[in-house]
């Protein structure tokens, strides 16, 4: 037995050293794992937002008070999409208004004389009179005519221009007749700019214009109707219209010399968390449901999303002095939640946030530990 003792002792010593090395490796891995757990508890692990439990538990303990509402069939009523508006048969009224000339307008004048042809200053009416086809008002609002001279016609109507020319020709022509037409109506045109296909200035020579007339002449808006606002400046007032409302029977006439600005409406929401396309998105319709908005962002990220943690963050500022912070929660694990999501109205500036599943959070912690253990086995 004594002959085998030294050899046996070497084997025992080797096993002891191996065990000690394994213990140190396991201790280092465990220490690393505990550190990761500590970091996860402190919220240092990567993530797009708060955990589901911290949202539901922190509504009364945080500095900013908010109310968590678990959506169900009993309490969804105040937050449902409104029904589609009824179609209207009304059309916009187009009151005819007088056009007052301004510098830059172009008018046409026809002047006739009642005397014998060849003995009068102007051709008789039977011969078509004498026509001055393009008389542009200069910067001072004046025009110039033979036998009349310089005449200020700015701020006059066409009838007033005719009377003014007749008075100037009194004693020079025999019973002169004057007819004035507007051929270049800077004074009656409207400017359309912003998000339209062909911005520019458009004439009202064919008759008074409505907002839809002017926008259609500019090629129509570049965005979908529910994403468009229309601002109208008249020189004394400014108005704001939703393009969707104009299409639904609230079209308005446009006063001459108005400016129409077509711009993007702030109909947007933010997608965060475990969704396929997070970021800032346009609302998909005029009255967007939660189901539509989830479709816009590509749905939930199946590999890491927690279907029971679908949250909508909203700041209800109906009362600016006392805004209310609301957080709606929908558990998409329940089959009826699909119907609730179809009825829940998403408002502009809402934030839709989907939390990570618990198994995914643990996977973020355990994966480095497993990798550390594997590395420890190699060494």
C-alpha positions, 0 to 999 in steps of 0.5 A, a space after each residue: 500500500 505504501 508503494 501507491 501512496 505518493 502516486 495517489 497523493 498526486 492525484 488527490 492534489 490535482 483534483 483539489 487544484 482543479 476543484 479550487 479553480 472551478 470554484 474561483 471561476 464559479 465565484 467570478 461568474 456568480 459575482 458578475 451575475 449578481 452585478 448584472 442583477 444589481 444593475 437591472 434593479 437600478 434600471 441601467 440595463 438597456 430598454 426603451 422605457 419603464 417596466 410594466 410593474 413600475 407604470 402600474 405601481 408608480 401612479 401614486 408615488 411619482 412626483 407627476 401624478 397620473 391615473 392608470 385606466 385598465 380598459 374594458 367594455 365597462 369603462 371604454 365609453 368616454 374614449 371611443 371613436 365618434 361615429 362617422 359624420 352624416 353627409 351634408 347636402 349644403 353647398 357654399 354660398 358665393 356672394 358677389 362682391 365689388 372688385 376695387 382696382 389696385 396697382 398692377 391690375 390690367 383693365 380694358 376700355 372701349 370708348 365710342 363716340 356718337 358723331 359721324 365716323 371720321 369726324 369724331 375722336 373715337 369710333 362710333 359704337 356701330 363700328 365697335 368703338 375704339 378699344 384700349 385692350 391692356 391698360 395696367 395700373 402703375 404703382 400710383 394706381 394711374 392709367 393714361 389715355 388719349 384726350 384723357 391724360 393721366 387718371 387715377 383709378 386705384 380703389 375704384 370699381 369698374 363702374 366708377 372708372 367708366 364714369 371718371 373717363 366720361 367726365 374727362 371726355 366731356 366737351 371733347 367727344 359727343 355723348 361718349 360711351 365707355 365700357 371697362 373690363 378687368 383682364 388681369 385681376 391682381 385685386 381679385 386673385 388669391 394666392 395659394 402656397 404651402 403643401 399643394 402641387 402647383 402653388 401660385 396666384 389664381 384668378 377669379 375672373 370666372 367668378 368668385 372663388 371658394 377655398 376648394 376652388 382655389 386649392 383645386 386650381 393649385 393641384 390639390 394638397 400633397 397629403 391626405 385630407 385629415 393631415 391638412 390644415 388650411 390657413 386663410 389671411 384676408 388682410 384684416 382677419 385670419 382663419 383656420 380650417 381643417 381640410 377634412 371639414 371643407 370636404 364634408 360640406 363646410 366650404 367657404 368663399 374666399 375674399 379677393 386678395 386673400 392668401 391661402 396657406 396649406 400646411 401639415 396638421 399636427 396629427 401625429 403619435 409616438 410609437 415606443 418600446 417593443 414595436 416593429 417600427 418605433 418613432 413618430 408617425 402620422 395618424 392613419 385616419 381622421 379618427 384613428 383607433 388603437 388597432 389602426 395605429 398598431 397596424 401603422 407601426 407594424 404591430 408588436 415585436 413578437 420576440 420580445 413584446 409583452 401583450 399585457 403591457 400595451 400602454 397609451 400615455 396622454 396629457 389631457 389639457 382640456 383645462 390648461 390650468 389643471 392638465 390631467 395625465 392619463 395612462 391607458 392599459 390594454 391587455 392584448 392577451 384577452 381576445 376581447 381586447 381586439 374589439 376594444 382596440 378597434 373602438 379606442 380613439 387615439 388622439 394627436 400627441 399620444 404616446 403608444 408604448 409596449 413593454 418588454 416581456 419578463 422572459 426577454 428582460 431575464 434573457 438580457 440578464 442571463 445571457 451574459 452570465 451564461 457566456 461568462 460560464 462558457 468562457 470560464 469552462 474554456 479557461 
